[in-house]
Amino acid sequence: MREALLGLVDRKSGHFQLESGHHAETWMELDQLFTHPAALEPFVEELGRRIARHRIDAVYGPLTGGAFLAQAIAADQGLDFGFLERISTDRPGLFPVDYRLAPALRGAPSGRRVAVVDDAISAGSAVQASLSDIESCGAIPVALGALIVIGPRAGALAAERGLALEWLVELPNAMYVPTDCPMCAQGTPLTKP
């Protein structure tokens, strides 16, 4: 399963800035996951089965990859679906991006047991912001899910919030706060993905 799933995305080495603001040595072209739905289907089904064990009512995901995955899982498992839109902020430093439910969807999660999924979780910025927003709408998060977990942050985030964590593939990836980044210290410029 691991190699088949990882074979759906290109991986690059370099000095990358993630959405969270962290720096990392590996970049994955995650949008490629969704260009061949038939190839992705067995992974969606397996992750969906694992998430559904937590007796959820709906699956939510941040646009784009998380929303595509959430919709596919919801369709496969007969659950409701919602997505969160990316909102840029002018916050400096780490976690400069928010995710929000569209106004027409804000009442949907109230009182419901939900899972938040993303194609991959590394620093966890998208799922963390998504969790905060759906909780503000009255949702009861019970699980996080990802096709790929990169590094230890997903597990830590799930533990901090008392959530189950379901994933299919786990990968190591060194991630750094920019001030502690060894590639920055060596003067290595950021790589454009």
Secondary structure, 3 states (H helix, E strand, C coil): CHHHHHCCCCEEEEEEECCCCCEEEEEECHHHHHHCHHHHHHHHHHHHHHHHCCCCCEEEEECCHHHHHHHHHHHHHCCEEEEEEEEECCCCCCCCEEEEECHHHCCCCCCCEEEEEEEEECCCHHHHHHHHHHHHCCCEEEEEEEEEEECCHHHHHHHHHCCEEEEEEEECCCEECHHHCHHHHCCCCCCCC
